[in-house]
Amino acid sequence: VGSDPRFGRRGRHVTTSHSLTMTEATLGTTVTVPTLEDEVTLKVAAGTQPGTTLRVKGRGVPASGKHPTGDLLVTLNVRIPDELTNEQRKLIEKLAATFDGKEES
């Protein structure tokens, strides 16, 4: 089996990662990720934290002999924007103030 830069391996499990925007991680979303054979759509819950790993049963290294088929382990990375428009910055500051309990008008 040839190597593929999209995948790693942990025993019989196949590993991969997928990037989300901060709004996708906060509000929840669905994502499509590659498997060894095709693609699978996963539901990402609202409030998902960076580094969360989702398990897709039976999508890892195929079974052989007495060894069961492994799983696909998808680690979620959250992208934080490194540049914001003035409007985006103001909106995020307003949101931050609501978490601090001191919302500005």
N, C-alpha and C positions, 0 to 999 in steps of 0.2 A: 504494500500500500504506500503510495507516494505521500509526501508531506503537503500540507496546505496551510498557508500563513493565517487563515481564518480560524484554525482549530489547534487545540492542544490536547493532551491526553493525561488522564489521571487514572491509572489502572484500566479498567474497562469503560470508564466514563470519558466522554469527549467534552472538552471545555471550549468556550468561546465567550466573546464579550459583545455588548451592544451599548451604544451611547444614546442617552436621552437628554432632552433639554430640561432645564430646571422646572419649566412649567409642566412638561409631561410627567416628570417625577412627582410633582406636587399635586396635580389634578388627576393623574391616572391616564392611561392610554392603552392602545394595543400596538404591538410591534411584530414585525415579521423577521425571523432570524433563519439563517441557513442551517441545515442539518447535513449529515453525510450524504443523504439521498435527495433531498428536496428542501422545502422550507416549511416552517411551522409558525402559526400566529399565536402569540402569547398575550394574556391580559396582564397589564402592570397596574397594580393597585395604587390608588391615591396615597400620597405620603411615602412612597417608596424611597428608601435611603440609598445613597451611593454605596456601591459594593455589595448590594443585595444579589444573591444568586438564586435563579429560578431553575427548577429541575424538570426536565421533560423525560419522563420514563420511557425506556426502550428505544431511545434514539442515539445510543452510544455505539460502542464496538459490538458487532453482531455476536450472538451466542456461538460457542463452539464447545462440543463435548459437554461436560458438566457445568461449564461456566455460563451464567445467564447473560443476556444482552445488557450492556451498560446503559447509562443515561446520558443525556445532553445537559450540561451544566452551563447556564447562561448568566454571566456576571454583568450587572448593570452599572454603567458609568454615567454620572451626571455631568453634563457640560455646563460650566458657568461662563456666561459671556464675559469677554475681556474688554469689550467696548460697548457702550450704551449711548443712545441718543439722549438729549436733555430730557425729553418727555419720558423715556423709559426709566431714566434715573429718578425722576420725580415720582413716578408711579411706584417704583420699588421702595423709595424712602417713605412714601405714604403707607405702603403695606407694612414695612418694618415698624413704623410707629404704632400700628394697630396691635402688633405683637408685644410691644413695650407698654401698651396701655395708655399711650399719650398721643392719640391720633390728632393730627393737625388739620385745620380746615383749609 
